[in-house]
Amino acid sequence: CAEPNKRVSRDWTCTCAAPATGSATAAPASCVLDECTHPSCTSCAKTTCSGASQDCSDPNTDAAVLNDWTCTCQAPLSGSGKPAACTIDECTKTCGTCAGTECSAADQDCDDPDTSDAALSNWVCRCRAPATGDLVAGAATCVLNECTETCGTCAMTTCSGSDQDCNDPNDLLAVAQDWECVCRAPSTGSATAATASCTIEECSYTCATCA
Protein backbone atom coordinates (compact mmCIF):
# COMPACT_ATOMS: atom_id res chain seq x y z
CA CYS A 1 0.00 0.00 0.00
CA ALA A 2 1.30 3.47 -0.86
CA GLU A 3 0.02 6.97 -0.13
CA PRO A 4 1.51 9.46 -2.61
CA ASN A 5 0.18 12.59 -0.87
CA LYS A 6 -0.70 12.58 2.79
CA ARG A 7 -2.59 15.86 2.41
CA VAL A 8 -5.06 14.29 -0.03
CA SER A 9 -7.63 11.86 1.34
CA ARG A 10 -8.34 8.49 -0.23
CA ASP A 11 -5.46 8.66 -2.67
CA TRP A 12 -3.76 5.61 -1.25
CA THR A 13 -3.02 2.80 -3.71
CA CYS A 14 -3.00 -0.98 -3.38
CA THR A 15 -0.40 -2.62 -5.63
CA CYS A 16 -0.23 -6.38 -6.23
CA ALA A 17 2.83 -8.18 -5.01
CA ALA A 18 5.12 -9.64 -7.69
CA PRO A 19 4.87 -11.68 -9.78
CA ALA A 20 1.23 -10.57 -10.04
CA THR A 21 0.38 -7.19 -11.53
CA GLY A 22 -2.37 -4.69 -10.89
CA SER A 23 -3.22 -1.71 -8.70
CA ALA A 24 -6.24 0.23 -7.46
CA THR A 25 -6.78 3.53 -5.71
CA ALA A 26 -8.54 3.43 -2.33
CA ALA A 27 -9.55 -0.18 -2.92
CA PRO A 28 -8.06 -3.65 -3.10
CA ALA A 29 -6.42 -4.31 -6.47
CA SER A 30 -7.50 -7.04 -8.85
CA CYS A 31 -4.27 -8.94 -9.21
CA VAL A 32 -3.44 -10.62 -12.50
CA LEU A 33 -0.91 -13.33 -13.26
CA ASP A 34 -0.77 -14.92 -16.71
CA GLU A 35 1.03 -18.17 -16.02
CA CYS A 36 1.72 -18.63 -19.73
CA THR A 37 3.58 -15.38 -20.32
CA HIS A 38 5.31 -14.83 -16.99
CA PRO A 39 8.86 -16.19 -17.33
CA SER A 40 9.63 -17.46 -13.86
CA CYS A 41 6.81 -17.80 -11.30
CA THR A 42 6.66 -21.06 -9.35
CA SER A 43 3.38 -22.21 -10.90
CA CYS A 44 4.07 -20.86 -14.40
CA ALA A 45 4.33 -22.89 -17.61
CA LYS A 46 7.78 -21.47 -18.44
CA THR A 47 8.98 -23.51 -21.48
CA THR A 48 6.76 -26.56 -20.92
CA CYS A 49 4.49 -25.73 -23.85
CA SER A 50 6.84 -23.81 -26.16
CA GLY A 51 9.51 -26.48 -25.76
CA ALA A 52 7.03 -29.01 -27.15
CA SER A 53 5.92 -26.67 -29.98
CA GLN A 54 2.55 -26.27 -28.31
CA ASP A 55 0.41 -23.23 -27.43
CA CYS A 56 -0.15 -22.20 -23.82
CA SER A 57 -3.47 -21.03 -22.43
CA ASP A 58 -4.30 -19.63 -18.98
CA PRO A 59 -8.12 -19.63 -18.80
CA ASN A 60 -8.21 -17.60 -15.57
CA THR A 61 -5.46 -15.04 -14.95
CA ASP A 62 -6.72 -14.13 -11.46
CA ALA A 63 -3.59 -14.33 -9.30
CA ALA A 64 -5.55 -16.39 -6.79
CA VAL A 65 -6.19 -19.11 -9.39
CA LEU A 66 -2.89 -20.84 -10.03
CA ASN A 67 -1.70 -23.85 -12.00
CA ASP A 68 -4.73 -23.82 -14.32
CA TRP A 69 -2.69 -23.27 -17.48
CA THR A 70 -2.63 -25.91 -20.16
CA CYS A 71 -0.70 -26.73 -23.32
CA THR A 72 -2.70 -27.16 -26.52
CA CYS A 73 -1.49 -28.92 -29.65
CA GLN A 74 -1.17 -26.82 -32.79
CA ALA A 75 -3.50 -27.60 -35.72
CA PRO A 76 -3.98 -29.99 -37.38
CA LEU A 77 -2.90 -31.87 -34.22
CA SER A 78 -5.30 -32.07 -31.29
CA GLY A 79 -4.88 -32.61 -27.57
CA SER A 80 -4.16 -30.73 -24.35
CA GLY A 81 -2.10 -31.35 -21.21
CA LYS A 82 1.13 -30.32 -19.47
CA PRO A 83 2.49 -30.90 -22.07
CA ALA A 84 -0.16 -32.44 -24.32
CA ALA A 85 -0.04 -35.86 -25.94
CA CYS A 86 -0.84 -34.71 -29.46
CA THR A 87 -2.81 -36.87 -31.88
CA ILE A 88 -3.84 -36.66 -35.51
CA ASP A 89 -6.15 -38.90 -37.49
CA GLU A 90 -4.50 -38.89 -40.90
CA CYS A 91 -7.69 -40.22 -42.46
CA THR A 92 -9.85 -37.24 -41.49
CA LYS A 93 -7.39 -34.34 -41.22
CA THR A 94 -5.55 -32.35 -43.88
CA CYS A 95 -1.75 -32.46 -43.61
CA GLY A 96 1.36 -33.32 -45.58
CA THR A 97 1.28 -36.98 -44.54
CA CYS A 98 -2.52 -37.37 -44.53
CA ALA A 99 -4.52 -39.70 -46.77
CA GLY A 100 -6.64 -36.98 -48.35
CA THR A 101 -8.83 -38.66 -51.00
CA GLU A 102 -6.41 -41.51 -51.70
CA CYS A 103 -8.68 -44.19 -50.22
CA SER A 104 -12.11 -42.72 -50.97
CA ALA A 105 -11.20 -42.11 -54.62
CA ALA A 106 -10.52 -45.85 -54.91
CA ASP A 107 -13.82 -46.67 -53.15
CA GLN A 108 -11.89 -47.92 -50.13
CA ASP A 109 -12.07 -47.21 -46.40
CA CYS A 110 -9.30 -45.37 -44.56
CA ASP A 111 -8.03 -46.44 -41.15
CA ASP A 112 -5.38 -44.81 -38.95
CA PRO A 113 -4.37 -47.52 -36.44
CA ASP A 114 -2.16 -45.19 -34.38
CA THR A 115 -3.11 -41.51 -34.18
CA SER A 116 -0.06 -40.45 -32.15
CA ASP A 117 1.83 -37.54 -33.72
CA ALA A 118 4.91 -39.76 -33.60
CA ALA A 119 3.25 -42.30 -35.93
CA LEU A 120 2.80 -40.57 -39.28
CA SER A 121 2.14 -42.00 -42.74
CA ASN A 122 0.75 -45.16 -41.12
CA TRP A 123 -2.81 -44.79 -42.44
CA VAL A 124 -4.20 -47.77 -44.32
CA CYS A 125 -6.56 -48.09 -47.28
CA ARG A 126 -8.79 -51.14 -46.79
CA CYS A 127 -10.90 -52.77 -49.49
CA ARG A 128 -14.62 -52.90 -48.81
CA ALA A 129 -16.30 -56.27 -48.33
CA PRO A 130 -16.65 -58.67 -49.95
CA ALA A 131 -13.34 -57.66 -51.56
CA THR A 132 -10.18 -58.06 -49.49
CA GLY A 133 -6.84 -56.27 -49.39
CA ASP A 134 -5.12 -53.33 -47.72
CA LEU A 135 -2.08 -51.12 -48.16
CA VAL A 136 -0.24 -48.69 -45.89
CA ALA A 137 -0.17 -45.09 -47.17
CA GLY A 138 -1.69 -45.90 -50.54
CA ALA A 139 -4.66 -47.35 -52.39
CA ALA A 140 -4.87 -51.12 -51.99
CA THR A 141 -5.07 -53.74 -54.73
CA CYS A 142 -8.44 -55.32 -54.00
CA VAL A 143 -9.12 -58.98 -54.60
CA LEU A 144 -12.50 -60.65 -55.11
CA ASN A 145 -12.90 -64.30 -56.03
CA GLU A 146 -16.22 -64.31 -57.84
CA CYS A 147 -16.50 -68.08 -57.45
CA THR A 148 -16.37 -68.16 -53.67
CA GLU A 149 -17.81 -64.79 -52.60
CA THR A 150 -21.31 -63.35 -52.68
CA CYS A 151 -21.70 -60.21 -54.82
CA GLY A 152 -23.66 -58.74 -57.70
CA THR A 153 -21.24 -60.09 -60.32
CA CYS A 154 -20.42 -63.37 -58.54
CA ALA A 155 -21.21 -66.87 -59.82
CA MET A 156 -23.14 -67.79 -56.65
CA THR A 157 -24.78 -71.18 -57.48
CA THR A 158 -24.69 -70.80 -61.26
CA CYS A 159 -21.97 -73.43 -61.70
CA SER A 160 -22.48 -75.66 -58.67
CA GLY A 161 -26.22 -75.82 -59.35
CA SER A 162 -25.40 -77.44 -62.68
CA ASP A 163 -22.79 -79.79 -61.20
CA GLN A 164 -19.98 -77.75 -62.75
CA ASP A 165 -16.80 -76.28 -61.32
CA CYS A 166 -16.25 -72.54 -61.05
CA ASN A 167 -12.98 -70.85 -61.95
CA ASP A 168 -12.05 -67.17 -61.59
CA PRO A 169 -8.92 -66.70 -63.74
CA ASN A 170 -8.30 -63.15 -62.48
CA ASP A 171 -9.51 -62.33 -59.00
CA LEU A 172 -8.68 -58.60 -59.11
CA LEU A 173 -11.73 -56.55 -58.14
CA ALA A 174 -11.27 -54.43 -61.26
CA VAL A 175 -11.73 -57.53 -63.46
CA ALA A 176 -15.38 -58.48 -63.01
CA GLN A 177 -17.57 -61.23 -64.47
CA ASP A 178 -14.64 -63.17 -65.86
CA TRP A 179 -15.53 -66.29 -63.86
CA GLU A 180 -16.35 -69.38 -65.84
CA CYS A 181 -18.27 -72.59 -65.35
CA VAL A 182 -16.20 -75.63 -66.34
CA CYS A 183 -17.68 -79.05 -67.04
CA ARG A 184 -16.48 -81.90 -64.86
CA ALA A 185 -14.62 -84.82 -66.44
CA PRO A 186 -15.21 -86.78 -68.50
CA SER A 187 -17.46 -84.04 -69.93
CA THR A 188 -15.85 -81.03 -71.57
CA GLY A 189 -16.90 -77.46 -72.06
CA SER A 190 -16.82 -74.07 -70.36
CA ALA A 191 -18.61 -70.74 -70.47
CA THR A 192 -17.78 -67.29 -69.11
CA ALA A 193 -20.23 -65.90 -66.56
CA ALA A 194 -22.78 -68.57 -67.45
CA THR A 195 -23.56 -72.27 -67.20
CA ALA A 196 -21.49 -74.29 -69.65
CA SER A 197 -22.90 -76.59 -72.32
CA CYS A 198 -21.17 -79.86 -71.52
CA THR A 199 -20.38 -82.55 -74.08
CA ILE A 200 -18.93 -86.04 -73.87
CA GLU A 201 -17.59 -88.31 -76.55
CA GLU A 202 -18.96 -91.65 -75.39
CA CYS A 203 -16.73 -93.57 -77.75
CA SER A 204 -13.53 -92.12 -76.34
CA TYR A 205 -14.17 -92.10 -72.59
CA THR A 206 -15.06 -94.51 -69.85
CA CYS A 207 -18.36 -93.62 -68.26
CA ALA A 208 -21.67 -95.19 -67.24
CA THR A 209 -23.19 -94.48 -70.66
CA CYS A 210 -20.03 -94.82 -72.72
CA ALA A 211 -19.49 -97.39 -75.45
Disulfide bonds with the S-S distance in Angstrom:
Cys16-Cys31 1.98
Cys36-Cys56 2.04
Cys41-Cys44 1.70
Cys49-Cys71 1.94
Cys73-Cys86 1.97
Cys91-Cys110 2.05
Cys95-Cys98 1.99
Cys103-Cys125 1.93
Cys127-Cys142 1.98
Cys147-Cys166 2.06
Cys151-Cys154 1.98
Cys159-Cys181 1.96
Cys183-Cys198 1.94
Cys207-Cys210 1.85
